[in-house]
């Protein structure tokens, strides 16, 4: 049996999103980080999220 290859994905924040994250309190930062980790590990569970194209790739 052949194993499934795992793909690694990167989650990139816009400058505005990064600023919001940087200014958030520690509790909110932990919640955001948890969500971003889930998105990074299983992006196909979030069909409303689109892959980057063009200069952003």
PyMOL Python script that loads the backbone (N, CA, C, O; Angstrom):
from pymol import cmd

cmd.read_pdbstr("""\
ATOM      1  N   UNK A   1       0.842  -1.182   0.000  1.00  0.00           N
ATOM      2  CA  UNK A   1       0.000   0.000   0.000  1.00  0.00           C
ATOM      3  C   UNK A   1       0.886   1.244   0.000  1.00  0.00           C
ATOM      4  O   UNK A   1       1.873   1.320   0.732  1.00  0.00           O
ATOM      5  N   UNK A   2       0.528   2.187  -0.808  1.00  0.00           N
ATOM      6  CA  UNK A   2       1.296   3.424  -0.918  1.00  0.00           C
ATOM      7  C   UNK A   2       0.701   4.456   0.038  1.00  0.00           C
ATOM      8  O   UNK A   2      -0.511   4.670   0.059  1.00  0.00           O
ATOM      9  N   UNK A   3       1.567   5.093   0.830  1.00  0.00           N
ATOM     10  CA  UNK A   3       1.119   6.111   1.785  1.00  0.00           C
ATOM     11  C   UNK A   3       0.769   7.410   1.092  1.00  0.00           C
ATOM     12  O   UNK A   3       1.231   7.690  -0.014  1.00  0.00           O
ATOM     13  N   UNK A   4      -0.036   8.181   1.747  1.00  0.00           N
ATOM     14  CA  UNK A   4      -0.422   9.485   1.226  1.00  0.00           C
ATOM     15  C   UNK A   4       0.675  10.493   1.510  1.00  0.00           C
ATOM     16  O   UNK A   4       1.149  10.599   2.642  1.00  0.00           O
ATOM     17  N   UNK A   5       1.076  11.223   0.502  1.00  0.00           N
ATOM     18  CA  UNK A   5       2.079  12.271   0.694  1.00  0.00           C
ATOM     19  C   UNK A   5       1.406  13.491   1.316  1.00  0.00           C
ATOM     20  O   UNK A   5       0.332  13.911   0.884  1.00  0.00           O
ATOM     21  N   UNK A   6       2.038  14.042   2.317  1.00  0.00           N
ATOM     22  CA  UNK A   6       1.492  15.236   2.953  1.00  0.00           C
ATOM     23  C   UNK A   6       2.067  16.478   2.296  1.00  0.00           C
ATOM     24  O   UNK A   6       3.274  16.574   2.074  1.00  0.00           O
ATOM     25  N   UNK A   7       1.197  17.425   1.988  1.00  0.00           N
ATOM     26  CA  UNK A   7       1.646  18.685   1.415  1.00  0.00           C
ATOM     27  C   UNK A   7       1.747  19.715   2.528  1.00  0.00           C
ATOM     28  O   UNK A   7       0.964  19.704   3.478  1.00  0.00           O
ATOM     29  N   UNK A   8       2.697  20.582   2.400  1.00  0.00           N
ATOM     30  CA  UNK A   8       2.856  21.663   3.352  1.00  0.00           C
ATOM     31  C   UNK A   8       2.351  22.949   2.712  1.00  0.00           C
ATOM     32  O   UNK A   8       2.696  23.262   1.572  1.00  0.00           O
ATOM     33  N   UNK A   9       1.553  23.670   3.434  1.00  0.00           N
ATOM     34  CA  UNK A   9       1.013  24.934   2.947  1.00  0.00           C
ATOM     35  C   UNK A   9       1.506  26.060   3.838  1.00  0.00           C
ATOM     36  O   UNK A   9       1.792  25.855   5.018  1.00  0.00           O
ATOM     37  N   UNK A  10       1.601  27.250   3.263  1.00  0.00           N
ATOM     38  CA  UNK A  10       1.957  28.443   4.026  1.00  0.00           C
ATOM     39  C   UNK A  10       0.742  29.346   4.095  1.00  0.00           C
ATOM     40  O   UNK A  10       0.008  29.490   3.118  1.00  0.00           O
ATOM     41  N   UNK A  11       0.536  29.943   5.234  1.00  0.00           N
ATOM     42  CA  UNK A  11      -0.506  30.948   5.392  1.00  0.00           C
ATOM     43  C   UNK A  11       0.206  32.289   5.484  1.00  0.00           C
ATOM     44  O   UNK A  11       1.044  32.504   6.360  1.00  0.00           O
ATOM     45  N   UNK A  12      -0.137  33.180   4.573  1.00  0.00           N
ATOM     46  CA  UNK A  12       0.499  34.502   4.552  1.00  0.00           C
ATOM     47  C   UNK A  12      -0.552  35.559   4.866  1.00  0.00           C
ATOM     48  O   UNK A  12      -1.654  35.539   4.319  1.00  0.00           O
ATOM     49  N   UNK A  13      -0.200  36.472   5.743  1.00  0.00           N
ATOM     50  CA  UNK A  13      -1.107  37.544   6.122  1.00  0.00           C
ATOM     51  C   UNK A  13      -0.784  38.808   5.335  1.00  0.00           C
ATOM     52  O   UNK A  13       0.373  39.083   5.017  1.00  0.00           O
ATOM     53  N   UNK A  14      -1.819  39.562   5.032  1.00  0.00           N
ATOM     54  CA  UNK A  14      -1.603  40.870   4.429  1.00  0.00           C
ATOM     55  C   UNK A  14      -0.994  41.785   5.491  1.00  0.00           C
ATOM     56  O   UNK A  14      -0.998  41.454   6.677  1.00  0.00           O
ATOM     57  N   UNK A  15      -0.484  42.906   5.073  1.00  0.00           N
ATOM     58  CA  UNK A  15       0.097  43.863   6.024  1.00  0.00           C
ATOM     59  C   UNK A  15      -0.952  44.305   7.047  1.00  0.00           C
ATOM     60  O   UNK A  15      -0.651  44.445   8.232  1.00  0.00           O
ATOM     61  N   UNK A  16      -2.170  44.522   6.585  1.00  0.00           N
ATOM     62  CA  UNK A  16      -3.244  44.951   7.488  1.00  0.00           C
ATOM     63  C   UNK A  16      -3.580  43.849   8.495  1.00  0.00           C
ATOM     64  O   UNK A  16      -3.742  44.122   9.684  1.00  0.00           O
ATOM     65  N   UNK A  17      -3.683  42.608   8.019  1.00  0.00           N
ATOM     66  CA  UNK A  17      -3.980  41.491   8.919  1.00  0.00           C
ATOM     67  C   UNK A  17      -2.846  41.285   9.916  1.00  0.00           C
ATOM     68  O   UNK A  17      -3.090  40.980  11.084  1.00  0.00           O
ATOM     69  N   UNK A  18      -1.621  41.450   9.464  1.00  0.00           N
ATOM     70  CA  UNK A  18      -0.466  41.310  10.349  1.00  0.00           C
ATOM     71  C   UNK A  18      -0.474  42.389  11.431  1.00  0.00           C
ATOM     72  O   UNK A  18      -0.117  42.130  12.580  1.00  0.00           O
ATOM     73  N   UNK A  19      -0.883  43.594  11.056  1.00  0.00           N
ATOM     74  CA  UNK A  19      -0.963  44.695  12.026  1.00  0.00           C
ATOM     75  C   UNK A  19      -2.023  44.389  13.081  1.00  0.00           C
ATOM     76  O   UNK A  19      -1.795  44.587  14.275  1.00  0.00           O
ATOM     77  N   UNK A  20      -3.178  43.908  12.636  1.00  0.00           N
ATOM     78  CA  UNK A  20      -4.249  43.551  13.576  1.00  0.00           C
ATOM     79  C   UNK A  20      -3.765  42.462  14.526  1.00  0.00           C
ATOM     80  O   UNK A  20      -3.994  42.536  15.733  1.00  0.00           O
ATOM     81  N   UNK A  21      -3.096  41.456  13.977  1.00  0.00           N
ATOM     82  CA  UNK A  21      -2.569  40.365  14.805  1.00  0.00           C
ATOM     83  C   UNK A  21      -1.549  40.902  15.809  1.00  0.00           C
ATOM     84  O   UNK A  21      -1.577  40.530  16.982  1.00  0.00           O
ATOM     85  N   UNK A  22      -0.661  41.761  15.357  1.00  0.00           N
ATOM     86  CA  UNK A  22       0.386  42.315  16.226  1.00  0.00           C
ATOM     87  C   UNK A  22      -0.190  43.131  17.377  1.00  0.00           C
ATOM     88  O   UNK A  22       0.368  43.144  18.475  1.00  0.00           O
ATOM     89  N   UNK A  23      -1.298  43.805  17.128  1.00  0.00           N
ATOM     90  CA  UNK A  23      -1.904  44.666  18.145  1.00  0.00           C
ATOM     91  C   UNK A  23      -2.910  43.939  19.036  1.00  0.00           C
ATOM     92  O   UNK A  23      -3.416  44.520  19.995  1.00  0.00           O
ATOM     93  N   UNK A  24      -3.201  42.682  18.732  1.00  0.00           N
ATOM     94  CA  UNK A  24      -4.181  41.917  19.509  1.00  0.00           C
ATOM     95  C   UNK A  24      -3.611  41.535  20.873  1.00  0.00           C
ATOM     96  O   UNK A  24      -2.398  41.429  21.051  1.00  0.00           O
ATOM     97  N   UNK A  25      -4.518  41.330  21.834  1.00  0.00           N
ATOM     98  CA  UNK A  25      -4.058  40.871  23.144  1.00  0.00           C
ATOM     99  C   UNK A  25      -3.665  39.400  23.055  1.00  0.00           C
ATOM    100  O   UNK A  25      -3.954  38.740  22.057  1.00  0.00           O
ATOM    101  N   UNK A  26      -3.020  38.893  24.074  1.00  0.00           N
ATOM    102  CA  UNK A  26      -2.453  37.540  24.014  1.00  0.00           C
ATOM    103  C   UNK A  26      -3.515  36.453  23.842  1.00  0.00           C
ATOM    104  O   UNK A  26      -3.261  35.450  23.176  1.00  0.00           O
ATOM    105  N   UNK A  27      -4.686  36.634  24.423  1.00  0.00           N
ATOM    106  CA  UNK A  27      -5.752  35.630  24.285  1.00  0.00           C
ATOM    107  C   UNK A  27      -6.219  35.556  22.835  1.00  0.00           C
ATOM    108  O   UNK A  27      -6.370  34.467  22.283  1.00  0.00           O
ATOM    109  N   UNK A  28      -6.448  36.714  22.221  1.00  0.00           N
ATOM    110  CA  UNK A  28      -6.883  36.744  20.824  1.00  0.00           C
ATOM    111  C   UNK A  28      -5.789  36.220  19.902  1.00  0.00           C
ATOM    112  O   UNK A  28      -6.081  35.513  18.937  1.00  0.00           O
ATOM    113  N   UNK A  29      -4.532  36.557  20.186  1.00  0.00           N
ATOM    114  CA  UNK A  29      -3.418  36.052  19.375  1.00  0.00           C
ATOM    115  C   UNK A  29      -3.389  34.527  19.379  1.00  0.00           C
ATOM    116  O   UNK A  29      -3.165  33.908  18.339  1.00  0.00           O
ATOM    117  N   UNK A  30      -3.615  33.917  20.541  1.00  0.00           N
ATOM    118  CA  UNK A  30      -3.622  32.451  20.634  1.00  0.00           C
ATOM    119  C   UNK A  30      -4.750  31.863  19.797  1.00  0.00           C
ATOM    120  O   UNK A  30      -4.562  30.848  19.126  1.00  0.00           O
ATOM    121  N   UNK A  31      -5.921  32.496  19.834  1.00  0.00           N
ATOM    122  CA  UNK A  31      -7.063  32.016  19.050  1.00  0.00           C
ATOM    123  C   UNK A  31      -6.786  32.131  17.551  1.00  0.00           C
ATOM    124  O   UNK A  31      -7.071  31.210  16.786  1.00  0.00           O
ATOM    125  N   UNK A  32      -6.231  33.262  17.144  1.00  0.00           N
ATOM    126  CA  UNK A  32      -5.908  33.469  15.730  1.00  0.00           C
ATOM    127  C   UNK A  32      -4.853  32.474  15.278  1.00  0.00           C
ATOM    128  O   UNK A  32      -4.979  31.873  14.211  1.00  0.00           O
ATOM    129  N   UNK A  33      -3.811  32.295  16.084  1.00  0.00           N
ATOM    130  CA  UNK A  33      -2.732  31.360  15.740  1.00  0.00           C
ATOM    131  C   UNK A  33      -3.271  29.939  15.591  1.00  0.00           C
ATOM    132  O   UNK A  33      -2.849  29.206  14.697  1.00  0.00           O
ATOM    133  N   UNK A  34      -4.194  29.553  16.456  1.00  0.00           N
ATOM    134  CA  UNK A  34      -4.796  28.216  16.377  1.00  0.00           C
ATOM    135  C   UNK A  34      -5.563  28.058  15.057  1.00  0.00           C
ATOM    136  O   UNK A  34      -5.458  27.028  14.392  1.00  0.00           O
ATOM    137  N   UNK A  35      -6.324  29.073  14.692  1.00  0.00           N
ATOM    138  CA  UNK A  35      -7.083  29.030  13.435  1.00  0.00           C
ATOM    139  C   UNK A  35      -6.154  28.978  12.226  1.00  0.00           C
ATOM    140  O   UNK A  35      -6.401  28.228  11.282  1.00  0.00           O
ATOM    141  N   UNK A  36      -5.093  29.768  12.254  1.00  0.00           N
ATOM    142  CA  UNK A  36      -4.149  29.771  11.136  1.00  0.00           C
ATOM    143  C   UNK A  36      -3.437  28.434  11.014  1.00  0.00           C
ATOM    144  O   UNK A  36      -3.167  27.978   9.903  1.00  0.00           O
ATOM    145  N   UNK A  37      -3.128  27.800  12.139  1.00  0.00           N
ATOM    146  CA  UNK A  37      -2.486  26.486  12.113  1.00  0.00           C
ATOM    147  C   UNK A  37      -3.425  25.454  11.492  1.00  0.00           C
ATOM    148  O   UNK A  37      -2.995  24.636  10.678  1.00  0.00           O
ATOM    149  N   UNK A  38      -4.701  25.485  11.870  1.00  0.00           N
ATOM    150  CA  UNK A  38      -5.681  24.570  11.277  1.00  0.00           C
ATOM    151  C   UNK A  38      -5.798  24.801   9.775  1.00  0.00           C
ATOM    152  O   UNK A  38      -5.854  23.847   8.999  1.00  0.00           O
ATOM    153  N   UNK A  39      -5.835  26.053   9.371  1.00  0.00           N
ATOM    154  CA  UNK A  39      -5.919  26.385   7.948  1.00  0.00           C
ATOM    155  C   UNK A  39      -4.688  25.891   7.204  1.00  0.00           C
ATOM    156  O   UNK A  39      -4.799  25.379   6.090  1.00  0.00           O
ATOM    157  N   UNK A  40      -3.531  26.039   7.803  1.00  0.00           N
ATOM    158  CA  UNK A  40      -2.280  25.594   7.182  1.00  0.00           C
ATOM    159  C   UNK A  40      -2.266  24.078   7.012  1.00  0.00           C
ATOM    160  O   UNK A  40      -1.796  23.571   5.993  1.00  0.00           O
ATOM    161  N   UNK A  41      -2.777  23.355   8.003  1.00  0.00           N
ATOM    162  CA  UNK A  41      -2.744  21.890   7.968  1.00  0.00           C
ATOM    163  C   UNK A  41      -3.830  21.293   7.078  1.00  0.00           C
ATOM    164  O   UNK A  41      -3.605  20.273   6.426  1.00  0.00           O
ATOM    165  N   UNK A  42      -5.003  21.918   7.045  1.00  0.00           N
ATOM    166  CA  UNK A  42      -6.127  21.356   6.294  1.00  0.00           C
ATOM    167  C   UNK A  42      -6.879  22.440   5.511  1.00  0.00           C
ATOM    168  O   UNK A  42      -8.038  22.722   5.816  1.00  0.00           O
ATOM    169  N   UNK A  43      -6.242  23.042   4.519  1.00  0.00           N
ATOM    170  CA  UNK A  43      -6.893  24.135   3.791  1.00  0.00           C
ATOM    171  C   UNK A  43      -8.128  23.700   3.004  1.00  0.00           C
ATOM    172  O   UNK A  43      -9.006  24.519   2.732  1.00  0.00           O
ATOM    173  N   UNK A  44      -8.204  22.444   2.643  1.00  0.00           N
ATOM    174  CA  UNK A  44      -9.354  21.975   1.856  1.00  0.00           C
ATOM    175  C   UNK A  44     -10.635  21.924   2.680  1.00  0.00           C
ATOM    176  O   UNK A  44     -11.722  21.789   2.119  1.00  0.00           O
ATOM    177  N   UNK A  45     -10.524  22.030   4.000  1.00  0.00           N
ATOM    178  CA  UNK A  45     -11.709  22.082   4.855  1.00  0.00           C
ATOM    179  C   UNK A  45     -12.353  23.464   4.850  1.00  0.00           C
ATOM    180  O   UNK A  45     -13.409  23.664   5.449  1.00  0.00           O
ATOM    181  N   UNK A  46     -11.716  24.418   4.173  1.00  0.00           N
ATOM    182  CA  UNK A  46     -12.192  25.791   4.140  1.00  0.00           C
ATOM    183  C   UNK A  46     -12.324  26.237   2.688  1.00  0.00           C
ATOM    184  O   UNK A  46     -11.466  26.967   2.192  1.00  0.00           O
ATOM    185  N   UNK A  47     -13.397  25.806   1.986  1.00  0.00           N
ATOM    186  CA  UNK A  47     -13.523  26.083   0.547  1.00  0.00           C
ATOM    187  C   UNK A  47     -13.641  27.569   0.209  1.00  0.00           C
ATOM    188  O   UNK A  47     -13.406  27.957  -0.935  1.00  0.00           O
ATOM    189  N   UNK A  48     -14.000  28.399   1.177  1.00  0.00           N
ATOM    190  CA  UNK A  48     -14.119  29.836   0.903  1.00  0.00           C
ATOM    191  C   UNK A  48     -12.757  30.520   0.831  1.00  0.00           C
ATOM    192  O   UNK A  48     -12.663  31.665   0.390  1.00  0.00           O
ATOM    193  N   UNK A  49     -11.695  29.824   1.263  1.00  0.00           N
ATOM    194  CA  UNK A  49     -10.339  30.356   1.194  1.00  0.00           C
ATOM    195  C   UNK A  49      -9.769  30.042  -0.183  1.00  0.00           C
ATOM    196  O   UNK A  49      -9.829  28.898  -0.633  1.00  0.00           O
ATOM    197  N   UNK A  50      -9.226  31.031  -0.844  1.00  0.00           N
ATOM    198  CA  UNK A  50      -8.700  30.849  -2.197  1.00  0.00           C
ATOM    199  C   UNK A  50      -7.172  30.839  -2.187  1.00  0.00           C
ATOM    200  O   UNK A  50      -6.541  31.541  -1.398  1.00  0.00           O
ATOM    201  N   UNK A  51      -6.591  30.036  -3.073  1.00  0.00           N
ATOM    202  CA  UNK A  51      -5.135  29.988  -3.223  1.00  0.00           C
ATOM    203  C   UNK A  51      -4.653  31.293  -3.846  1.00  0.00           C
ATOM    204  O   UNK A  51      -5.359  31.905  -4.647  1.00  0.00           O
ATOM    205  N   UNK A  52      -3.456  31.709  -3.476  1.00  0.00           N
ATOM    206  CA  UNK A  52      -2.876  32.917  -4.056  1.00  0.00           C
ATOM    207  C   UNK A  52      -2.503  32.682  -5.510  1.00  0.00           C
ATOM    208  O   UNK A  52      -2.167  31.566  -5.904  1.00  0.00           O
ATOM    209  N   UNK A  53      -2.566  33.745  -6.301  1.00  0.00           N
ATOM    210  CA  UNK A  53      -2.205  33.661  -7.713  1.00  0.00           C
ATOM    211  C   UNK A  53      -1.318  34.835  -8.067  1.00  0.00           C
ATOM    212  O   UNK A  53      -1.253  35.827  -7.340  1.00  0.00           O
ATOM    213  N   UNK A  54      -0.636  34.710  -9.193  1.00  0.00           N
ATOM    214  CA  UNK A  54       0.169  35.813  -9.714  1.00  0.00           C
ATOM    215  C   UNK A  54       1.344  36.173  -8.835  1.00  0.00           C
ATOM    216  O   UNK A  54       2.074  35.293  -8.381  1.00  0.00           O
ATOM    217  N   UNK A  55       1.535  37.460  -8.589  1.00  0.00           N
ATOM    218  CA  UNK A  55       2.695  37.949  -7.853  1.00  0.00           C
ATOM    219  C   UNK A  55       2.703  37.514  -6.392  1.00  0.00           C
ATOM    220  O   UNK A  55       3.739  37.614  -5.734  1.00  0.00           O
ATOM    221  N   UNK A  56       1.587  37.037  -5.869  1.00  0.00           N
ATOM    222  CA  UNK A  56       1.497  36.655  -4.468  1.00  0.00           C
ATOM    223  C   UNK A  56       1.966  35.238  -4.186  1.00  0.00           C
ATOM    224  O   UNK A  56       2.125  34.861  -3.025  1.00  0.00           O
ATOM    225  N   UNK A  57       2.189  34.447  -5.229  1.00  0.00           N
ATOM    226  CA  UNK A  57       2.577  33.043  -5.042  1.00  0.00           C
ATOM    227  C   UNK A  57       4.007  32.939  -4.604  1.00  0.00           C
ATOM    228  O   UNK A  57       4.510  31.835  -4.397  1.00  0.00           O
TER     229      UNK A  57
END
""", "prot")
cmd.dss("prot")
cmd.show_as("cartoon", "prot")
cmd.util.cbc("prot")
cmd.orient("prot")
